[in-house]
Structure formats: C-alpha cells, structure tokens
Amino acid sequence: MEALVSTVKPKRVIIFGHSHVWALRAAWKTGSFTPSTDHFSLDIPLCGTKQFPGDLINYNARGAEQINAALLSVLNTHPPAGANDVYLASVCQGNAYNAVGLLLEGPAFDFVVPGYEALPLNECADLVPFRAIKSLIQRQCLGLATLMHRLSKLGYAGIMHFEAPPPIEDGDFVAEKLRQNNEISNSTAIVNDKYVRLKLWLTQTLIMQEICGAAGVRYVREVPATSNEAGFLADRYKKDAVHANFSYGVELLACCERIVQDWNH
C-alpha cells in the first residue's frame, strides 16, 4: 500500500521589524508559541535597530530608491520562488506615534480623531486640528510607504503589516519605566494624557491602513483579545513604557499563522 503524500504546500513567514519584534522573537525562541501544523514555519532574522539599522529606504547618488541593505540581504536569502509559499510580515515603525507625543514638554494639547469622537476631550488643552497631527505622524512613515510598494512587486505569496500594540493606560507605569531606562532626558517632561496617547495611536493606525491599502498589503491593526475595554493594551501584556511582552508575541504569532493559513480562502 502506497503511503499518502501530502499535497499541502508549506507556508513560511519571514518577520522583520524594529523593537516590537522582540516580543515575537522571545515567544518563538522560548517555544512559548507552537504552530498548530507542520506546514507552517517562521523565521525572524531582523529584530531591532542593531540588526535592522538605518532607514527603510535609502537613495543612491543618482537618487534611485534602494531597500535597506539588511532587509535586502534577508530577501535574497528567502526569495519568493521555491518549495514554500513565502510570506513577509512587517512590524516596522510602530513607535511613530510615540515620537510625536509620548512625552509632553510644552502646553497640553488634544484633538479629535474621525470615527472616535466619543473619546474624552480635554477642553482646557490646546485643541489641534486632526490633519496637523496626522501630518506629523505621516512624516515618520514615509519610508514605510515606499517600502510596502517595493515589496508588493517582488512576487511573494503575501505581505502583511502588523500594527504596534496600543498604548499602556497607566501613565505612572510608563513614567517609571522611562525613568528606569533613563529615557526621560528633560526633567520637565511628563507622560502625556492617556487618551491623547490613545488618539495618537489610532491616528497611526489610520495612516498605516492607508499605506497598506495603497500598496495591496494586508494590514492587521490589533491582535484579538489583547486590549482592554477602553482600547489600551491589557495589563497582562505590558512589558515596558511602549512595548508588549512575550505573551503578546505568542498571540501575535498565532494570529499570523491563522491569517496565512486562511490567506486564499
């Protein structure tokens, strides 16, 4: 009797990104995440700015766009053709919104995010137009927009971008973690209001969704069941001021596997 030969084509996901990838690598390396099938595998070759330094897109002397050298090396090692269906998963530039307003060093500000008008508004703060806030965050994401367009043309089975986890609700926790890591250089700086930080994150999600939609990349805003009722990162998943822990990494990798397995369904 002949042995049955599986016709299921293996699926492999190459995950790359900046500091938020550490949670995924910890979940993967410690064995905390186990794929539900032998037909799914992972590789996380680029994690953080030491392994993934520089801009996402660079320009040569003639002004031509070039994909980051570290990422290009990974792409050459894992080309789209082969025995596996190869997918790319980006976890890049998740802290763009924090660069704009994690810390408050001047007058308090607030704004309204379209679609989220029910969120509390500090009427004593300076009210800033949404388009101004969106523009500030968009400037942080220009390289990602170009990268997504470039990657979408390379012939991979699929490309996805995972949003960074939502902000941590407890401002005192955030401030303490920043102090422990000597990340508050200005003694007058304070952690911004939690709802302002949430609105900044929501603005980033809208920008990332637009970027991915324009490039034909699948955008994943949130990992199911990892946020609390108010929309902040659930306490059991927080690690430091802006990052989630390996338990969150487990949830994200499981989410990634489900997406890939159902990609063409």
C-alpha positions as CSV (number, residue, x, y, z in Angstrom):
1,M,0.0,0.0,0.0
2,E,1.5,3.3,-1.0
3,A,2.0,6.0,1.6
4,L,-0.2,9.1,1.3
5,V,1.7,12.1,0.1
6,S,0.6,15.5,1.5
7,T,-0.4,18.0,-1.2
8,V,-0.4,20.9,1.3
9,K,2.3,23.4,0.3
10,P,4.3,24.5,3.3
11,K,3.9,28.2,4.3
12,R,6.8,30.1,5.6
13,V,6.6,33.6,7.1
14,I,9.6,35.9,7.3
15,I,9.1,38.5,10.0
16,F,11.2,41.7,10.2
17,G,11.0,45.0,12.1
18,H,12.2,47.1,14.9
19,S,11.8,47.0,18.7
20,H,8.3,45.5,18.7
21,V,9.7,42.3,17.1
22,W,11.5,41.4,20.4
23,A,8.2,40.1,21.8
24,L,7.7,37.8,18.8
25,R,11.3,36.5,18.9
26,A,11.0,35.8,22.6
27,A,7.8,33.8,22.1
28,W,9.4,31.9,19.2
29,K,12.8,31.2,20.7
30,T,11.5,30.0,24.1
31,G,9.0,27.7,22.5
32,S,6.1,29.5,24.0
33,F,4.4,29.6,20.6
34,T,4.0,26.3,18.8
35,P,2.5,26.2,15.3
36,S,-0.7,24.2,15.0
37,T,0.5,22.4,11.9
38,D,3.8,21.2,10.5
39,H,3.0,23.1,7.3
40,F,3.7,26.5,8.9
41,S,7.2,27.8,9.8
42,L,8.7,31.1,10.8
43,D,12.0,33.0,10.6
44,I,12.6,36.3,12.4
45,P,16.0,37.4,11.1
46,L,15.7,41.2,11.7
47,C,14.8,42.4,15.2
48,G,15.6,45.9,16.5
49,T,17.8,48.7,15.2
50,K,21.1,46.8,15.8
51,Q,20.1,44.1,13.3
52,F,18.0,46.3,11.2
53,P,19.8,49.7,11.2
54,G,19.3,52.7,9.1
55,D,16.3,53.9,7.0
56,L,13.9,51.5,5.4
57,I,14.6,53.1,2.1
58,N,17.9,54.7,1.0
59,Y,18.8,56.6,-2.1
60,N,22.0,56.2,-4.2
61,A,24.0,59.0,-5.8
62,R,21.5,59.2,-8.7
63,G,18.5,59.4,-6.4
64,A,17.3,55.9,-7.1
65,E,15.4,54.1,-4.2
66,Q,17.2,51.2,-2.6
67,I,15.7,48.8,0.0
68,N,17.6,48.8,3.4
69,A,20.7,46.7,2.9
70,A,20.0,44.4,5.9
71,L,16.4,43.7,4.7
72,L,17.6,43.2,1.1
73,S,20.0,40.5,2.3
74,V,17.2,38.7,4.0
75,L,15.0,38.9,0.9
76,N,17.8,37.4,-1.2
77,T,18.1,34.6,1.3
78,H,14.4,34.0,1.3
79,P,13.3,34.6,-2.3
80,P,9.6,34.3,-3.3
81,A,10.1,31.2,-5.5
82,G,10.7,27.8,-4.0
83,A,9.0,24.8,-2.4
84,N,7.3,27.0,0.3
85,D,4.8,29.7,-0.1
86,V,6.8,32.6,1.4
87,Y,5.1,35.5,3.1
88,L,6.6,38.7,4.5
89,A,5.4,40.2,7.8
90,S,6.5,43.7,8.7
91,V,6.5,45.1,12.2
92,C,8.2,48.3,11.3
93,Q,8.0,51.9,12.6
94,G,5.5,51.1,15.4
95,N,6.6,53.9,17.6
96,A,6.0,56.8,15.1
97,Y,3.1,58.0,17.3
98,N,5.2,57.9,20.4
99,A,7.8,60.1,18.7
100,V,5.1,62.7,18.3
101,G,3.5,62.7,21.7
102,L,4.5,60.1,24.3
103,L,6.0,62.9,26.4
104,L,4.6,66.3,26.9
105,E,7.2,69.0,27.1
106,G,5.0,72.1,26.4
107,P,1.4,73.1,26.8
108,A,-1.2,70.3,26.9
109,F,-2.8,69.5,23.6
110,D,-5.7,67.4,22.5
111,F,-7.5,66.6,19.2
112,V,-10.4,64.6,17.8
113,V,-9.9,61.5,15.7
114,P,-12.5,61.0,13.0
115,G,-14.6,58.0,14.0
116,Y,-13.6,58.2,17.6
117,E,-15.4,61.4,18.6
118,A,-16.7,59.7,21.8
119,L,-13.2,59.6,23.3
120,P,-12.8,62.2,26.2
121,L,-11.6,65.6,25.2
122,N,-9.6,67.9,27.5
123,E,-11.2,71.3,26.8
124,C,-8.6,73.0,28.9
125,A,-5.9,71.9,26.5
126,D,-4.9,73.5,23.2
127,L,-7.1,71.9,20.5
128,V,-5.1,70.9,17.5
129,P,-6.6,70.0,14.1
130,F,-6.5,66.3,13.3
131,R,-4.8,67.0,10.0
132,A,-1.9,68.6,11.7
133,I,-1.4,65.6,14.0
134,K,-1.8,63.2,11.1
135,S,0.8,65.1,9.1
136,L,3.4,64.9,11.9
137,I,3.0,61.1,12.1
138,Q,2.9,60.6,8.3
139,R,6.3,62.2,8.1
140,Q,7.6,59.4,10.3
141,C,6.1,56.8,8.0
142,L,7.3,57.9,4.5
143,G,9.9,55.2,4.3
144,L,7.4,52.5,5.2
145,A,5.0,53.7,2.4
146,T,7.8,53.3,-0.1
147,L,8.9,50.0,1.2
148,M,5.5,48.5,1.1
149,H,5.1,49.5,-2.5
150,R,8.5,48.0,-3.3
151,L,7.9,44.7,-1.5
152,S,4.4,44.3,-3.1
153,K,6.1,44.0,-6.5
154,L,8.5,41.2,-5.6
155,G,6.2,38.2,-6.1
156,Y,5.8,36.9,-2.6
157,A,2.7,34.8,-1.7
158,G,1.5,37.6,0.5
159,I,2.7,40.6,2.5
160,M,1.2,41.8,5.8
161,H,2.0,44.6,8.2
162,F,1.3,44.3,11.9
163,E,0.5,47.4,13.8
164,A,2.3,48.1,17.1
165,P,0.3,47.3,20.2
166,P,-1.9,50.0,21.6
167,P,-0.5,52.3,24.3
168,I,-0.4,51.4,28.0
169,E,-3.1,53.0,30.0
170,D,-1.2,53.6,33.3
171,G,0.8,56.8,32.8
172,D,2.6,56.3,36.2
173,F,3.8,52.8,34.9
174,V,5.0,54.4,31.7
175,A,6.9,57.2,33.5
176,E,8.6,54.8,35.9
177,K,9.8,52.5,33.1
178,L,11.1,55.5,31.2
179,R,13.0,56.7,34.3
180,Q,14.4,53.2,34.9
181,N,15.8,53.2,31.3
182,N,17.0,56.9,31.5
183,E,14.7,57.7,28.6
184,I,13.4,61.0,30.1
185,S,16.3,63.4,29.4
186,N,14.2,66.6,30.1
187,S,13.3,66.8,33.8
188,T,10.3,68.9,32.9
189,A,8.8,66.4,30.5
190,I,5.8,64.4,31.7
191,V,4.0,61.4,30.1
192,N,1.1,62.6,28.0
193,D,-2.5,62.1,28.9
194,K,-3.6,58.5,28.3
195,Y,-6.4,59.4,25.9
196,V,-4.1,61.7,23.9
197,R,-1.7,58.8,23.6
198,L,-4.5,56.5,22.5
199,K,-5.6,59.0,19.9
200,L,-2.1,59.3,18.6
201,W,-2.0,55.5,18.2
202,L,-5.4,55.5,16.5
203,T,-4.2,58.2,14.1
204,Q,-1.2,56.0,13.3
205,T,-3.4,53.0,12.6
206,L,-5.4,55.1,10.1
207,I,-2.2,56.1,8.4
208,M,-0.8,52.6,8.3
209,Q,-4.1,51.3,6.9
210,E,-3.9,53.9,4.1
211,I,-0.3,52.9,3.4
212,C,-1.1,49.2,3.2
213,G,-4.2,49.7,1.2
214,A,-2.4,51.7,-1.4
215,A,0.3,49.0,-1.7
216,G,-2.0,46.0,-1.6
217,V,-0.6,44.9,1.7
218,R,-2.7,43.2,4.3
219,Y,-2.9,45.4,7.4
220,V,-3.5,43.9,10.8
221,R,-4.4,46.6,13.3
222,E,-4.9,44.6,16.5
223,V,-4.2,41.1,17.8
224,P,-7.6,39.8,19.1
225,A,-8.2,40.0,22.8
226,T,-5.0,41.8,23.7
227,S,-6.6,45.2,24.6
228,N,-8.8,46.2,27.4
229,E,-12.3,47.6,27.2
230,A,-11.0,51.2,26.8
231,G,-8.8,50.2,23.9
232,F,-5.4,50.2,25.7
233,L,-3.0,47.3,25.9
234,A,-4.3,44.8,28.5
235,D,-2.1,44.8,31.7
236,R,-1.1,41.2,31.3
237,Y,0.7,42.0,28.0
238,K,2.7,45.1,29.0
239,K,6.5,44.9,29.3
240,D,7.9,48.5,29.5
241,A,6.8,52.0,28.6
242,V,5.9,51.3,25.0
243,H,6.4,47.6,24.3
244,A,4.4,44.4,24.9
245,N,5.8,41.2,26.4
246,F,6.4,37.7,25.0
247,S,2.8,36.7,25.9
248,Y,1.7,39.3,23.4
249,G,4.2,37.8,21.0
250,V,2.5,34.4,21.4
251,E,-0.8,35.9,20.5
252,L,0.6,37.8,17.5
253,L,2.3,34.7,16.1
254,A,-0.8,32.7,16.5
255,C,-2.7,35.5,14.7
256,C,-0.1,35.4,11.9
257,E,-0.5,31.7,11.5
258,R,-4.3,32.0,11.2
259,I,-4.0,34.7,8.6
260,V,-1.5,32.8,6.5
261,Q,-3.5,29.5,6.6
262,D,-6.6,31.3,5.5
263,W,-4.9,33.6,3.0
264,N,-6.6,32.4,-0.1
265,H,-9.8,31.1,1.5
